[in-house]
Amino acid sequence: MQLQVTHIASLGNQSLGNLIKAITMQRKPEIEAGLRAGIDRLLEQSTQRFRSGALAESLALGLQAWALIPEPKANWDYYPQSLSASFVKDYADLHDQENVLRWIQVMALMYDDPDHTDHLVLMTEGEAMLQLGDEARAYAAFGKIYALYGRKGFAGPQKRYLEMLLKQHPSGA
């Protein structure tokens, strides 16, 4: 138990705040089953189009599924979060910076992260910006991850972003 307390204490104020928010935040309600089934059908079609290489068609189907989510979308569990993050990636694949920037903001709202401190939100933003060639904004996102989470914020294939960040900015900022 002492190890866990020490580990939590080493997180830092911002990370500790995120942990407390995650623990205390009540789970959002799920969308009604019939509506979920309709969303799932569209998402299955979207996945099939994506696998066939038709990214624009896949994205259009995903946006149709998004439109079925009742307002306010941020009040619902799962779909708004996963879809908004997927749209950031899809628009980055299509090299559509305007929509990437729009969906980064939507994604942050769906994850209840207006300050952009959530790891997934920051990593998705950094990867999309890097893919679009906006290295300054990518490094800003990766730098924020480093400031909030340290080296632990970069695992597996994401370690390359830490290496890039530290080459460019040895202090990590």
Protein Blocks (a to p, Z undefined) as FASTA:
>chain_A
ZZmmmmmmmnojmlmmmmmmmmmpccdddddfklmmmmmmmmmmmmmmmmnopamlmmmm
mmmmmmmpccdfklpghjlmmmmmmmmmmmmmnopaklmmmmmmmmmmmnopanopafkl
mmmmmmmmmmnopaklmmmmmmmmmmmnommlpgcjllmmmmmmmmmmmnoZZ
